[in-house]
């Protein structure tokens, strides 16, 4: 069973590294990339569980994907004067 867990960890790290490379970000953002990779993986359908998502199995409803953003996209913070 340890091999299954190690393979999933490898999948998460490979996904995170690909996102960091594509966004041209440093390894400093590795934790953020891993967190977002897990979010994406949990929202992707899998044949193993009957073309459902892991999110559906845990929460019993389809995940919202309209709120997902591109990892590494430029964003700006706007401070309003009070």
Beta strands, then each sheet from edge to edge (+ up, - down):
end
